[in-house]
Amino acid sequence: MSAWKTVLMLLIDKLVLPQQPDFYRIQLMTQDNQDTAVKFLHQFFEYKEHPEKVEQTMQRVLQDLRDDGYVEFFHPVTPGKYKLTKSGYEKLAEIREELKGSD
């Protein structure tokens, strides 16, 4: 999984619960989350400290996560609403385990 996908999955993890898998794009794309993503990418993956077009990149990666089956879009029923899928929860568990192992 790419660094951007990993970071977005971790940000989504902060927004969902096992019994509440829905989240909104506006929650994910906050300036705070964009800053967190950039800091994490720079610190752990040696990405640029001040990249351009962070929000656009996050949106593209969110679409990639949909294509991978980790996220579902509710569009056009509820534009901007998403759902973490069962395979998304499973991938998050893998990511958490990988992060624990790197401590």
C-alpha positions as a Markdown table, in Angstrom:
| # | Residue | x | y | z |
|---|---|---|---|---|
| 1 | Met | 0.0 | 0.0 | 0.0 |
| 2 | Ser | 1.3 | 3.4 | -0.9 |
| 3 | Ala | 2.4 | 6.0 | 1.7 |
| 4 | Trp | -0.5 | 8.3 | 0.8 |
| 5 | Lys | -3.1 | 5.4 | 1.0 |
| 6 | Thr | -1.7 | 4.4 | 4.4 |
| 7 | Val | -1.9 | 8.0 | 5.7 |
| 8 | Leu | -5.5 | 8.4 | 4.5 |
| 9 | Met | -6.5 | 5.1 | 6.0 |
| 10 | Leu | -5.1 | 6.3 | 9.4 |
| 11 | Leu | -7.0 | 9.6 | 9.1 |
| 12 | Ile | -10.2 | 7.7 | 8.2 |
| 13 | Asp | -9.6 | 5.5 | 11.3 |
| 14 | Lys | -10.0 | 8.6 | 13.4 |
| 15 | Leu | -13.4 | 9.2 | 11.9 |
| 16 | Val | -15.1 | 5.8 | 12.1 |
| 17 | Leu | -16.1 | 3.2 | 14.7 |
| 18 | Pro | -16.8 | -0.5 | 14.0 |
| 19 | Gln | -20.5 | 0.2 | 14.4 |
| 20 | Gln | -20.4 | 3.6 | 12.7 |
| 21 | Pro | -18.4 | 3.1 | 9.4 |
| 22 | Asp | -19.7 | 6.3 | 7.7 |
| 23 | Phe | -17.8 | 9.5 | 7.4 |
| 24 | Tyr | -17.9 | 12.7 | 5.3 |
| 25 | Arg | -15.3 | 14.1 | 2.9 |
| 26 | Ile | -15.5 | 17.4 | 4.7 |
| 27 | Gln | -14.4 | 15.7 | 7.9 |
| 28 | Leu | -11.5 | 14.0 | 6.1 |
| 29 | Met | -10.3 | 17.0 | 4.1 |
| 30 | Thr | -9.9 | 19.5 | 7.0 |
| 31 | Gln | -6.8 | 21.6 | 7.1 |
| 32 | Asp | -5.7 | 19.8 | 10.3 |
| 33 | Asn | -5.9 | 16.5 | 8.6 |
| 34 | Gln | -4.0 | 17.8 | 5.6 |
| 35 | Asp | -1.3 | 19.1 | 7.9 |
| 36 | Thr | -1.2 | 15.8 | 9.7 |
| 37 | Ala | -0.8 | 13.9 | 6.5 |
| 38 | Val | 2.0 | 16.1 | 5.3 |
| 39 | Lys | 3.9 | 15.8 | 8.6 |
| 40 | Phe | 3.5 | 12.0 | 8.7 |
| 41 | Leu | 4.6 | 11.6 | 5.0 |
| 42 | His | 7.6 | 13.9 | 5.6 |
| 43 | Gln | 8.6 | 12.2 | 8.9 |
| 44 | Phe | 8.1 | 8.6 | 8.0 |
| 45 | Phe | 8.3 | 8.4 | 4.2 |
| 46 | Glu | 10.7 | 11.3 | 3.5 |
| 47 | Tyr | 8.2 | 13.2 | 1.3 |
| 48 | Lys | 8.5 | 17.0 | 0.7 |
| 49 | Glu | 7.9 | 19.1 | 3.8 |
| 50 | His | 5.7 | 21.5 | 1.9 |
| 51 | Pro | 4.0 | 19.7 | -1.0 |
| 52 | Glu | 1.6 | 21.4 | -3.4 |
| 53 | Lys | -2.0 | 20.3 | -4.0 |
| 54 | Val | -2.4 | 18.2 | -0.8 |
| 55 | Glu | -6.2 | 18.3 | -0.9 |
| 56 | Gln | -6.3 | 17.2 | -4.5 |
| 57 | Thr | -3.9 | 14.4 | -3.8 |
| 58 | Met | -6.0 | 13.3 | -0.8 |
| 59 | Gln | -9.2 | 13.3 | -3.0 |
| 60 | Arg | -7.4 | 11.2 | -5.7 |
| 61 | Val | -6.2 | 8.7 | -3.1 |
| 62 | Leu | -9.7 | 8.5 | -1.6 |
| 63 | Gln | -10.9 | 7.5 | -5.1 |
| 64 | Asp | -8.1 | 4.9 | -5.2 |
| 65 | Leu | -9.2 | 3.5 | -1.9 |
| 66 | Arg | -12.7 | 3.2 | -3.4 |
| 67 | Asp | -11.3 | 1.4 | -6.4 |
| 68 | Asp | -9.4 | -1.0 | -4.0 |
| 69 | Gly | -12.6 | -1.8 | -2.2 |
| 70 | Tyr | -11.7 | -0.2 | 1.1 |
| 71 | Val | -14.2 | 2.7 | 0.9 |
| 72 | Glu | -17.7 | 3.1 | -0.7 |
| 73 | Phe | -19.1 | 6.3 | -1.9 |
| 74 | Phe | -22.8 | 7.1 | -1.3 |
| 75 | His | -22.9 | 9.5 | -4.3 |
| 76 | Pro | -25.4 | 10.5 | -5.8 |
| 77 | Val | -27.6 | 9.6 | -2.8 |
| 78 | Thr | -25.6 | 11.6 | -0.3 |
| 79 | Pro | -22.7 | 13.4 | -2.0 |
| 80 | Gly | -19.6 | 13.7 | 0.2 |
| 81 | Lys | -20.6 | 10.7 | 2.3 |
| 82 | Tyr | -18.4 | 7.6 | 2.5 |
| 83 | Lys | -18.3 | 4.3 | 4.2 |
| 84 | Leu | -15.4 | 2.2 | 5.3 |
| 85 | Thr | -16.0 | -1.4 | 4.1 |
| 86 | Lys | -15.2 | -4.6 | 5.8 |
| 87 | Ser | -12.0 | -5.0 | 3.8 |
| 88 | Gly | -11.2 | -1.4 | 4.8 |
| 89 | Tyr | -11.4 | -2.4 | 8.5 |
| 90 | Glu | -9.3 | -5.4 | 7.8 |
| 91 | Lys | -6.7 | -3.3 | 6.0 |
| 92 | Leu | -6.7 | -0.8 | 9.0 |
| 93 | Ala | -6.0 | -3.7 | 11.3 |
| 94 | Glu | -3.0 | -4.7 | 9.1 |
| 95 | Ile | -1.7 | -1.2 | 9.1 |
| 96 | Arg | -2.0 | -0.9 | 12.9 |
| 97 | Glu | -0.1 | -4.1 | 13.3 |
| 98 | Glu | 2.7 | -3.0 | 11.0 |
| 99 | Leu | 3.0 | 0.3 | 12.9 |
| 100 | Lys | 3.2 | -1.6 | 16.2 |
| 101 | Gly | 6.0 | -3.7 | 14.8 |
| 102 | Ser | 8.0 | -0.7 | 13.7 |
| 103 | Asp | 8.1 | 0.8 | 17.2 |
